[in-house]
Amino acid sequence: MDYVYLLVSLSVVLLAGAIWGILWAVKSDQFEDLEGPAERIILDDRELRRKINER
């Protein structure tokens, strides 16, 4: 029975940590621009190919 108390308390602590992490990410605008970096990589690659082909 002691293991049940230990596991329940650890689960509550991990859940609280996960909720805190998600709230921190939302408040610090981690989810604002999900498509920007991915599109920047593609656009940079296209611009590099254009520069190479112009030479």
Residue pairs with C-beta under 8 A, 6 or more apart in sequence:
25 31
